[in-house]
Amino acid sequence: MIELKDSKDPLNIDNKYFKWYWEICERAKTRVLEDKTIYTERHHVYPKSIYGENNDMVVLTGREHFIVHHLLWWGYREEYGINDYRSIKMACAFTFMSTYSKDTTGRYKVKSSYEFQMVHQAKKEAKIGFHHSEETKLKLSLANKGKKQSEETIEKKRLSIKGLKRTEETKAKMRIAQSNMSDETKRKISEGKKNPSQETRYRIGNARRGCKLTEETKQKISNTIKQNMTDEKRAKISAAGKGRKRSPETQAKINLAVVGSKRSKETREKMSLAQKGKKHTEESKAKMSLIHKNITEETREKMRLAQYNRYKKAKEISELNKDNKTELNNIMENVDV
């Protein structure tokens, strides 16, 4: 391997990281370790992942091996940038220095916060340009299917992102990623949203319960819907809901949810203002007329019964208020003023 070392190879560039790298390797070639209990590993001076199989090797201690791979990664990174294939390979090799198995228990263990930070950064850079094969994706999917995270893990994740705000750059990246989604992925997401489990529905409901949106947030949501709601989308939503019937269970839930609820004065005023000046188009009038004509006798009977029950309840409340007023008058008459 002398010809490699004497050539104008990238590893011989006058770079401070490569200079330190060569100092450690040259010292190891002539050194004899007297203490045989010290953990050592064999290291390819010219990395095998870049130069291929070669016999230019030295024996390094666990700590030295960790340091030389750190130097190689930073050397290539400084010379060629993080996107170069050599930098990515060396980032990957450096991350392996922080992994342990039964045969590598004597390896140098990461101790300082700086070292932890470097390993974490190397792991990120080692994944640049990496894509899982379809076979691997399927294996990962099957391995994770049915797995449930503990409440503690969910809470930790929730707290870790609480209060975080996405930058404009991140939002732009997310928009691009969503626009480039395949039709199959969109279909899967759509199906997942349409049929969430009872547990998922319960969690979503609990997470939002008691939350009140600020006026600013409401306005943002309203503006976003107005901007994105095209005639084509309206037609799709209308077609999706056409002919769909609620199950008796769903109807019972809706009834229970609205029984006894009263709209606030503010809400009534908002609804009044929203409808003020609006006129039904001839098309809408024709649709409403057609709907009324096609109402079944069973539905009419239900409507009459519901109207009668509302009237009966209102009468009971009126009678109760009247009795209370009479009782109050009788008490006041017997009071000496």
C-alpha positions as CSV (number, residue, x, y, z in Angstrom):
1,M,0.0,0.0,0.0
2,I,3.0,2.3,-0.2
3,E,1.9,3.5,-3.7
4,L,-1.4,4.7,-2.2
5,K,0.3,6.6,0.6
6,D,2.8,8.3,-1.8
7,S,0.1,9.1,-4.4
8,K,-2.0,12.3,-4.5
9,D,-4.8,10.4,-2.7
10,P,-7.5,12.5,-0.9
11,L,-6.4,11.0,2.4
12,N,-3.0,12.6,1.9
13,I,-4.3,16.1,1.5
14,D,-2.8,18.7,3.9
15,N,-5.8,18.6,6.2
16,K,-5.3,18.9,10.0
17,Y,-7.7,16.0,10.7
18,F,-5.8,13.7,8.2
19,K,-2.5,14.9,9.7
20,W,-3.6,13.8,13.2
21,Y,-5.0,10.6,11.8
22,W,-1.6,9.7,10.2
23,E,0.3,10.5,13.5
24,I,-1.9,7.9,15.4
25,C,-1.6,5.3,12.7
26,E,2.2,5.6,12.3
27,R,2.8,5.5,16.0
28,A,0.6,2.3,16.3
29,K,2.7,0.6,13.6
30,T,5.9,0.7,15.7
31,R,4.4,0.4,19.1
32,V,4.4,-2.7,21.3
33,L,1.7,-2.9,23.9
34,E,3.2,-4.5,27.0
35,D,-0.1,-4.8,28.8
36,K,-1.8,-7.7,27.1
37,T,-5.1,-7.1,28.9
38,I,-5.7,-3.9,27.1
39,Y,-8.6,-4.2,24.6
40,T,-7.5,-3.7,21.0
41,E,-9.0,-3.8,17.5
42,R,-7.5,-4.1,14.0
43,H,-8.0,-1.0,11.8
44,H,-7.6,-0.6,8.0
45,V,-5.4,2.5,7.5
46,Y,-7.0,3.0,4.1
47,P,-10.8,2.4,4.9
48,K,-12.1,-0.7,3.2
49,S,-15.4,0.9,2.4
50,I,-13.7,3.4,0.2
51,Y,-10.5,1.7,-1.1
52,G,-11.7,-1.9,-1.1
53,E,-9.9,-4.9,0.5
54,N,-6.3,-4.2,1.5
55,N,-3.7,-5.4,4.1
56,D,-2.5,-2.1,5.4
57,M,-3.7,-2.5,9.0
58,V,-2.7,-1.4,12.5
59,V,-3.7,-2.4,16.0
60,L,-5.4,0.3,18.0
61,T,-6.9,0.6,21.5
62,G,-10.6,1.0,21.8
63,R,-10.3,4.8,22.4
64,E,-7.8,5.2,19.5
65,H,-10.1,3.4,17.1
66,F,-13.0,5.7,18.1
67,I,-10.8,8.8,17.6
68,V,-9.3,7.8,14.2
69,H,-12.8,7.2,12.8
70,H,-13.9,10.6,14.1
71,L,-10.9,12.2,12.4
72,L,-11.6,10.4,9.1
73,W,-15.2,11.5,9.1
74,W,-14.4,15.1,9.9
75,G,-11.5,15.1,7.4
76,Y,-13.6,14.0,4.4
77,R,-16.5,16.1,5.6
78,E,-14.3,19.3,5.6
79,E,-12.7,18.5,2.2
80,Y,-15.8,17.3,0.2
81,G,-18.9,18.3,2.2
82,I,-21.5,16.1,4.0
83,N,-23.2,14.9,0.7
84,D,-20.0,13.3,-0.7
85,Y,-20.2,9.5,-0.7
86,R,-16.9,9.2,1.2
87,S,-18.2,11.5,4.0
88,I,-21.4,9.5,4.3
89,K,-19.4,6.2,4.5
90,M,-17.1,7.6,7.2
91,A,-20.1,9.0,9.1
92,C,-21.6,5.5,9.0
93,A,-18.3,3.9,10.2
94,F,-18.0,6.4,13.1
95,T,-21.5,5.5,14.3
96,F,-20.4,1.8,14.4
97,M,-17.7,2.8,16.9
98,S,-20.5,3.6,19.4
99,T,-22.2,0.2,19.1
100,Y,-21.4,-2.7,21.3
101,S,-21.8,-6.5,21.1
102,K,-20.5,-9.5,23.1
103,D,-17.3,-9.4,21.0
104,T,-16.8,-5.7,21.4
105,T,-17.5,-5.1,25.1
106,G,-14.1,-3.4,25.5
107,R,-14.9,-0.7,23.0
108,Y,-14.5,3.0,24.0
109,K,-17.8,4.1,25.6
110,V,-19.1,7.5,24.8
111,K,-19.0,9.7,27.9
112,S,-19.1,13.4,27.3
113,S,-22.0,15.4,25.9
114,Y,-19.8,16.5,23.0
115,E,-19.2,12.9,22.0
116,F,-22.9,12.1,22.3
117,Q,-23.6,15.1,20.1
118,M,-21.0,14.0,17.5
119,V,-22.4,10.4,17.3
120,H,-25.9,11.7,16.9
121,Q,-24.8,14.0,14.1
122,A,-23.0,11.2,12.4
123,K,-26.1,9.0,12.5
124,K,-28.1,11.7,10.8
125,E,-25.4,12.3,8.1
126,A,-25.0,8.5,7.5
127,K,-28.7,8.4,6.3
128,I,-28.2,11.1,3.6
129,G,-29.5,9.8,0.3
130,F,-30.5,6.5,1.9
131,H,-33.8,4.8,1.0
132,H,-35.2,1.5,2.2
133,S,-36.1,-1.1,-0.4
134,E,-39.7,-2.1,-0.8
135,E,-38.9,-5.4,0.8
136,T,-37.4,-3.7,3.9
137,K,-40.4,-1.3,4.1
138,L,-42.7,-4.3,4.1
139,K,-40.7,-6.0,6.9
140,L,-40.7,-2.8,9.0
141,S,-44.4,-2.4,8.5
142,L,-45.2,-6.0,9.6
143,A,-42.8,-5.7,12.6
144,N,-44.5,-2.6,13.9
145,K,-48.1,-3.6,13.1
146,G,-50.2,-4.0,16.2
147,K,-47.6,-2.4,18.4
148,K,-49.0,0.0,21.0
149,Q,-47.0,2.7,22.7
150,S,-47.4,3.1,26.4
151,E,-49.2,6.1,27.9
152,E,-45.9,7.2,29.4
153,T,-44.2,7.2,26.0
154,I,-47.1,9.1,24.4
155,E,-47.0,11.7,27.1
156,K,-43.2,12.1,26.7
157,K,-43.6,12.7,23.0
158,R,-46.4,15.1,23.5
159,L,-44.4,17.2,26.0
160,S,-41.3,17.1,23.8
161,I,-43.1,18.9,21.0
162,K,-45.4,21.1,23.1
163,G,-44.9,24.8,22.2
164,L,-42.7,24.1,19.2
165,K,-43.4,26.1,16.1
166,R,-42.4,25.1,12.6
167,T,-40.3,27.4,10.6
168,E,-41.4,28.7,7.2
169,E,-38.7,26.5,5.7
170,T,-40.0,23.4,7.4
171,K,-43.6,24.2,6.3
172,A,-42.4,24.6,2.7
173,K,-40.7,21.2,2.8
174,M,-43.8,19.6,4.2
175,R,-45.9,21.1,1.5
176,I,-43.5,19.8,-1.2
177,A,-43.5,16.4,0.4
178,Q,-47.3,16.2,0.5
179,S,-47.6,17.4,-3.1
180,N,-45.2,14.6,-4.2
181,M,-47.1,11.8,-2.5
182,S,-48.1,8.8,-4.6
183,D,-51.8,8.1,-5.2
184,E,-51.3,4.8,-3.3
185,T,-50.0,6.7,-0.2
186,K,-52.8,9.2,-0.4
187,R,-55.3,6.3,-0.6
188,K,-53.8,4.6,2.5
189,I,-53.9,7.9,4.5
190,S,-57.5,8.5,3.4
191,E,-58.6,5.0,4.5
192,G,-56.8,5.4,7.8
193,K,-58.7,8.6,8.5
194,K,-62.0,7.2,7.4
195,N,-61.9,4.1,9.7
196,P,-60.1,5.1,12.9
197,S,-60.4,2.6,15.8
198,Q,-62.7,3.4,18.8
199,E,-59.6,3.9,20.9
200,T,-58.1,6.4,18.4
201,R,-61.4,8.3,18.3
202,Y,-61.6,8.4,22.1
203,R,-58.0,9.7,22.3
204,I,-58.6,12.4,19.7
205,G,-61.8,13.5,21.5
206,N,-60.1,13.6,24.9
207,A,-57.1,15.5,23.5
208,R,-59.3,18.3,22.2
209,R,-61.9,18.3,24.9
210,G,-62.1,21.7,26.7
211,C,-59.7,23.4,24.2
212,K,-60.9,26.7,22.9
213,L,-59.6,28.2,19.7
214,T,-58.5,31.8,19.8
215,E,-60.2,34.2,17.4
216,E,-57.0,34.5,15.4
217,T,-56.8,30.7,15.0
218,K,-60.5,30.5,13.9
219,Q,-59.8,33.2,11.4
220,K,-56.8,31.4,10.0
221,I,-58.8,28.1,9.7
222,S,-61.6,30.0,8.0
223,N,-59.3,31.7,5.5
224,T,-57.5,28.4,4.7
225,I,-60.7,26.6,4.0
226,K,-62.0,29.5,1.8
227,Q,-58.7,29.5,-0.2
228,N,-58.5,25.7,-0.7
229,M,-62.3,25.0,-1.3
230,T,-62.6,24.8,-5.0
231,D,-65.8,23.9,-6.9
232,E,-64.2,20.5,-7.7
233,K,-63.7,19.8,-4.0
234,R,-67.2,20.9,-3.1
235,A,-68.6,18.5,-5.8
236,K,-66.4,15.6,-4.4
237,I,-67.6,16.3,-0.8
238,S,-71.2,16.4,-2.0
239,A,-70.9,13.2,-4.0
240,A,-69.2,11.4,-1.0
241,G,-72.1,12.3,1.3
242,K,-74.8,11.5,-1.1
243,G,-76.9,8.4,-0.2
244,R,-75.0,7.9,3.1
245,K,-77.3,7.1,6.0
246,R,-76.4,7.4,9.7
247,S,-76.7,4.2,11.7
248,P,-79.3,4.2,14.6
249,E,-76.4,4.2,17.0
250,T,-74.9,7.4,15.5
251,Q,-78.3,9.0,15.5
252,A,-78.8,8.1,19.2
253,K,-75.4,9.6,20.0
254,I,-76.2,12.9,18.2
255,N,-79.6,13.1,20.0
256,L,-77.9,12.6,23.4
257,A,-75.3,15.2,22.6
258,V,-77.8,18.0,21.7
259,V,-80.5,17.2,24.2
260,G,-80.8,20.1,26.6
261,S,-78.1,22.1,24.9
262,K,-78.8,25.7,24.2
263,R,-77.1,28.1,21.8
264,S,-75.6,31.1,23.5
265,K,-76.9,34.6,22.6
266,E,-73.5,35.3,20.9
267,T,-73.8,32.1,18.8
268,R,-77.3,33.0,17.7
269,E,-76.2,36.5,16.7
270,K,-73.3,35.0,14.7
271,M,-75.7,32.6,12.9
272,S,-78.1,35.4,12.2
273,L,-75.4,37.7,10.8
274,A,-74.0,34.8,8.7
275,Q,-77.4,34.2,7.1
276,K,-78.4,37.9,6.7
277,G,-79.0,38.9,3.1
278,K,-78.5,35.4,1.8
279,K,-81.0,34.2,-0.8
280,H,-81.6,30.7,-2.0
281,T,-80.8,30.2,-5.7
282,E,-83.5,28.7,-7.9
283,E,-81.5,25.5,-8.0
284,S,-81.4,25.3,-4.2
285,K,-85.2,26.0,-4.0
286,A,-85.9,23.2,-6.4
287,K,-83.7,20.8,-4.4
288,M,-85.4,21.7,-1.2
289,S,-88.9,21.3,-2.8
290,L,-87.9,17.9,-4.1
291,I,-86.6,16.8,-0.7
292,H,-89.9,17.8,1.0
293,K,-91.9,16.0,-1.6
294,N,-89.9,12.8,-1.2
295,I,-90.2,12.6,2.6
296,T,-91.7,9.3,3.7
297,E,-94.7,9.0,6.0
298,E,-92.4,7.5,8.7
299,T,-90.1,10.6,8.6
300,R,-93.1,12.9,8.8
301,E,-94.4,11.0,11.8
302,K,-91.1,11.3,13.5
303,M,-91.0,15.1,12.8
304,R,-94.5,15.6,14.2
305,L,-93.6,13.6,17.3
306,A,-90.4,15.6,17.8
307,Q,-92.4,18.9,17.4
308,Y,-95.0,17.7,19.8
309,N,-92.4,16.7,22.4
310,R,-90.7,20.1,22.1
311,Y,-94.1,21.8,22.6
312,K,-94.9,19.5,25.6
313,K,-91.5,20.3,27.2
314,A,-91.9,24.0,26.7
315,K,-95.4,23.9,28.3
316,E,-94.1,22.0,31.3
317,I,-91.4,24.6,31.8
318,S,-93.9,27.4,31.5
319,E,-96.3,25.8,34.0
320,L,-93.4,25.2,36.4
321,N,-92.4,28.9,36.2
322,K,-96.0,29.9,36.7
323,D,-96.3,27.8,39.9
324,N,-93.0,29.1,41.2
325,K,-94.2,32.7,40.6
326,T,-97.5,32.0,42.4
327,E,-95.7,30.5,45.4
328,L,-93.4,33.5,45.6
329,N,-96.3,35.9,45.6
330,N,-98.0,34.0,48.5
331,I,-94.8,34.1,50.5
332,M,-94.4,37.9,49.9
333,E,-98.0,38.5,51.0
334,N,-97.3,37.0,54.4
335,V,-94.1,38.9,55.0
336,D,-94.4,42.0,57.2
337,V,-92.6,44.9,55.5
